[in-house]
Amino acid sequence: MAKVDANLNFVVIDVGSYGREGDSNVFKECAFGKQLYEGKLNIPEPVTLPNTSTNPQPYVFIGDEAFALHANLLRPYPGRNLTGSRRVFNYRLSRARCTVECAFGVLANKWRVLHTAIQVEPDFTDDIIKACCVLHNFVRKRDGINYEDSETHNLEDIEARGTGTRSHGVEVRDYFANYFMGPGAVDFQYDMI
């Protein structure tokens, strides 16, 4: 579960639920969903849209059909026999949702470990996914949408350790803990929910 901004950066992620659980239930149980439904997110007050003078509109998050409708959460109209205006609304909402889909696509293509089953303990898998999201944001802020520099960056200082089936050579947690927290570390802070 993730919230992304218009630049495809992950703002909030929730990692660790099983794929067989429904998105709606996962959202209700994650910290972000609980805060949204309890009104604790400090969302700005509704405002009138440009070129209008009445009917203030709330700030909203966008979800798919699995999510329940909420004052600050939009979802598509259900059903097949929709009016023309509802079909247009669903289409435009779907286009807006493409941003988060695109963020996941960029994440998975940049960190190829996400293209296959990760053969480690579930808790370590959660850490790998969180590290990939943090690194995704770091690279996007550093390179913007130009990934050429990061594709040719020499990472000779990564020490390969272990030969077991679980480690596959690189101790990801140790490397990134040292890189981000060691001497001369990059000033980068990221809070995960």
N, C-alpha and C positions, 0 to 999 in steps of 0.2 A: 504494500500500500504506500503510495507516495503522493506528495504535493510538489509540483514543479512550478517554476516561474517561466516567464515568456522567453528567457534565454536558455531554457532546457537545463537549468540547475535544479538539483533536488533541494527543496526547502525543508520538508519533513518526510521522513520515511518510517515505516513500521515493518520490521523484518521478524520472521519467526513463526508465522502462522502456516498451517498446512494448506496445500493447494486445494484440498477437497472441501475446505470450509468456505462458505459463501462470503462474497465480498461485503455484503451488508452486515453480516454478523462480525466479521473481522473488524470492520470500521466502527461498529458500535462498541467493541471491546478495546480498541487501541486508544492510546492517550489523546490523540488528536480528535478522534470521533467523540469521545466522552466530553472533551472540552467544548467542542462545537455544540453538542446537544444540551450541555449545561449552561451555555451562554458565557463561557469564560475565555473566549479567544480575543477579546478586545477588538472586534470587527468594527470598523467605522460605521457611523449612523448612515442610513439611506440618504442618497442625494438625487437631485433631479439630473437627468441626462442632458447632454448638450442639445441645444435647439428645442428644449422643452421648458415649460415653466411650472408644471404641476406634476403630481404623481411621482414622488421620490422612489427610487429603486434601491434595494439593498445590495450590498456587496455579496457575491456568491462564489462558491466553489462548484465545480462541475463534476458530475459523476455519470455512470452509465445506468442502465435499467435496474441493476442490482441494488441501487441505493434508494433509500426512502426519501421522499420529497421533504424539504425543510426550508425554513425562511432564508437560510444562507447556503442552500445546497440545491442546485438545479439538476434535474434528470430529464431524459426525453419523455415525450408523451408515449404511453403504452398503446399497443394495438396496431392493427393493420389498416383499418378503414378510417384514416385520418383526413381531416380537412386539409385544404391546400396550405393554409397558414401554419397548421401544426406540422405538416411535413417539412415546410421551410424551416420552422423552428428546430425540429429534430436534426435536419441537415446541418444547420449552422452550429448547433450544440456539438454535433459530431465533429465538425471541423475544429472547434475549440479543443475538444478532447484529444485531437491528433497531437497536440503539443506534448502531452504526457506520454503518449505512445511513442512519439519520436524520441523523447528523452530516454525511454527504456531501450529503444533501438540503438541509439548512439552509445549508451552505456554498455550494452551487450556486445556491440561490434568493437568497442575500444578495449574492453576487458574480456578477452576470448574465453576465459574460464567459465563465463556464464553461458556458453554455447553447448556445454555438455553437462552430464550429471557430475556433481562435485562429490568426490569420494572421500569425504571426511565426516567427522561427527557433526550432528546438526548444530550444536552451539558454535563450532568453528566455522561452519558454513554461514551462519548468521554474521560472524565477524568478517568473513571474506566479502560478503555482499555489502556490508556497511563500509568496509575499506574501499571497495570499488566505487560506491556512491560518493564518498569523500574525495577520492582521487579524481573522479569524474568532474566534480565541482572545481577542484584545484586546477585541473587541466583546462577546463572551459574558461576559468577566470584568467589563467595565464595566457592561453593561446586564442581565446575567443572561439570562432568557428574554424580557424586554421589549425589543423592537426599535423601539418607537415613537420614542424619542429619536434613534436613529441614522438613521431614515428621514427625519426632518425636519431633521437637522443641516446647516447651511449650510457648504458646502466651497468658498467663493469664493476661498480662498487657493491653490487648485490652478491652476497655470499650464499652459495648454494650449500644447503645442509640436508642431511638425511637421505636415505634411499628407500625408505618404506613406501608402501602404496598410499599411505595417508598424506605424507608430506610432499611428494612429487618434487623434491629438491629445494624449493625456496621457502624459507620461514617468513611468510608474509607479515605476520604480526610483529616479529622482532625487527625486520628491516624498516617498516614504516614507523614503528615506535621510535627507533633510533633516528630516522630521517626527520620526523616532525618534532621530536622532543629533545634530540641531542644537541651538542654544541653547533651553533650556526643554523639552527632549525628555522624553517620557514614559519613566519608568524601566521598561523592558520588555526582558527578555532571553529568547531562545528559541533553543535548539540544535536543528539539523536533522541528521538522519542521511542 
